[in-house]
Amino acid sequence: MPVQVAIVGAGPSGFYAAAALLRADAACHVDFIEALPTPFGLIRGGVAPDHQSTKGVSRAFARTAQEPRVGYYGNVVLGRDVSLDELRGFYDAVVLATGAPLDRPLGIPGSDATGVYGAAAFVGWYNGHPDFCDLNPDLNTSAVAVIGNGNVAIDVARVLVKTPAEMAATDLADHAAKAIHQAPIEDVYLIGRRGPAEAKFTNKELTEMGDLAACAPMVDPAQIPAQVDDEMSDRDRRLREKNLATLRGFAERPPGEKPKRVHFLFCAKPVEVLGDGRVSGLRLERTRVDSGRAVGTGEFFEIPCGAVISAIGYRMPPLADVPVDEAKGVVTNRDGRVAPGLYAVGWAKRGPVGVIGTNKADGDTAARQIGEDIAEGARPGSPALEALLVERGVRPVSFADWQRIEAAEGAAAPAGAPRRKLIRIKDMLAVLEDSEVKVTES
Ligand code: NAP
């Protein structure tokens, strides 16, 4: 009997696992269980809307989804429509590819004030993710602080300052385009608790900040070290030196060249969000970097800002019946093995680090482990799942259904844009009922 595998989550880690399983076992059958009616996880809901080329990998994922040995059940929520125990009864192996979709809490005084947003929520909001489309962030301010020196922080800063013309060929959600482009934002502070040599931006993303139509990058040259001092591989040293060179180039640019500014503030640790229930500023402590760690100097300063976006990393949500390593914020696992017949891949396995392609190795590992652990299929797979969904009145969204949603989004796209995203599940499902479809604007 073919081995029956359920993959929970149709994001990059789930698709790489499916492709690896199909390659490794010529007989196995793979079913996706995905909470949203839309596939591709962070490709749709996380990758910046102005980085369309990064989203191209979804074409390969779509080919995998249409393989004869692959089933696809969208709009089916683990823990609501089907329990993990039920899935493990129906399938020989279950692979958790559920990612890390929540924000790590900022956890400083004032961080619960109105006007403080986590990047998972904020990025989800501008990308039209149904869970975050009602975030309605208040951007009626001239200054925004973005905390973090990773690629998510730089994505957020860039999307906040790009002009409508620069965003025209993107799939920035309508409600977000309206809010961002009407906002009076002039200054964005990009805040790193360590120095420029420790920043996690990739050079491509950093360089892009120097090429914006209406926004100039601002860097204090005194903050840029002459060289990278720490012990590290030649490759890491080259990457860091490249970022320092880019920042030096920014520091040499004339002041006042563009109407908006992104200020790179390094060695600045946020200690308090200021304001009386509503953000009015951020208090920071200057740090120095000692053996790679940020050490407070006892010197404090403040920046005025009306919104704070915290891009300090993601975490996984609690999943019923899944053991969680709270310290690491991942599914408790040994190189992906969670329990007999239960595996984890991607950010659920490793935590929220790495780019889309990093997930490929996890998929290969899971496929190898499933091959080692399960010689012969013994469970029913999709017929049992489908019977349960019918019994519960759950209407799964097939991959062909998704393609109808995708076609509706493409047909509604403004000139030059790839799609106009449907942001509410009811509107996505309405496409499938052939009822009137409107793109909901908030
Ligand atoms: P990240 O690269 O880990 O960056 C997190 C940033 O938050 C770091 O600068 C970190 O500083 C800072 N931070 C953490 N806790 C903090 C605190 N309490 N106070 C102040 N700062 C704090 O994570 P990410 O930006 O969320 O990105 C996640 C992964 O997705 C990364 O691997 C990233 O490269 C990838 N990604 C890639 C792209 C792309 O390729 N274009 C786009 C988006 C995301 P320390 O370094 O001091 O800890």
Residues whose N, C-alpha, C, O or C-beta is under 5 A from the ligand:
A	BS01	NAP	L106 G148 N149 G150 N151 V152 A153 R193 R194 E198 K200 A311 I312 G313 Y314 P352 V353 G354 V355
